[in-house]
Amino acid sequence: MEPREEIAELRHQVERLSLFHEVGKALFSTLDLQKILQTIMEKISDLLQPDTWSLLMLDEKTHELYFEIAIGAGAERLKDVRLKVGEGIAGWVAAHAEPVLIEDVSKDPRFNPKFDEITQTNTRSIVCVPIKGREQVLGVIELVNCLGKESFTRDDITILKSLADYTAIALENARYVQVIRELTITDDCTALYNARHLNFVLDAEIYRSNRYGYEFSVIFLDLDHFKQVNDVYGHLVGSKLLWLIGDVIKNNLRMIDYAFRYGGDEFVILLPQTSRENALLVVRRIKDLLTSRVFFAEEGLNIKVTASFGLAGFPMDGRTRKELLRMADEAMYLVKNSTRNNIALAGEGIRA
């Protein structure tokens, strides 16, 4: 090897080491997934100089790949595009968990020309590697058309496989952080949010509503005679019943609403940007659903449950978290200590 070639090769090795050092430093200095992916994106662009490159993630529910990041010509048009595992080069790599280097896509039947039609570009060469987690493929990194030369090389696959390993670590770390976060704010029995998270969300909603002049409503509900369910049928049935009631509540709320298990057989519902009168419609619907539902009918238990509801609104009934919760709780206890299976509004009494 000529001295100039040796120097060029040494320079190339230094660039590689620098790349992995920067990515590794980003990986271990932050849990912010976007910062890590941004670093990986920059290093891929600097060292391999693709015309276009993409990070595609696997949607486990639909078994489709979607473009988490797309950089380069026509990338904006890929935001809403999805492809099935097995479709196109990226789909093939996701399905087989093997890297692919194609120097001329016109000679490879796996290439799907629809992506050139979408991006209005002309793909010549592709290198694509899987992002492998501990148990499955999480996604793929795909580079299209290497600037300044006809095609990518086998060396590029080696670099990309290392970067894909870093990406897999970052993605799995982010997932673990999300799981841990969910465990700290979620009630085990019902999968609703817990009382600790209620305090945080309610404070945030008060701040937002103060700033923009919104109303919102808080609903307290307590199951009537729930102790009898535990006494007669046992705590396993009681726990499963709480889960089912949590589902009834959650499935009859909007995306922006929140449901919490406050403790025992008490639940709290937060309805952002909702007046008391509109919240009353929601409460009546949930009350009617509970009253009409027969639980454990298939097991022959035929358990029926009712609840006592208390409703308070911001800012009418309180401007702080403690005031709102107290007013909704007092309204609920007004029902609990009289008719049960009914609704009371803070400061107004029972509203059937």
Helices and strands as residue ranges (DSSP letters): H 3-29, H 33-48, E 50-59, E 64-72, G 75-78, E 82-84, H 88-96, E 100-102, G 105-107, H 114-119, E 126-132, E 137-146, H 154-185, E 193-194, H 195-212, E 216-223, H 226-233, H 235-250, E 258-263, E 266-272, H 276-292, E 307-314, H 321-336, E 343-345, E 349-350
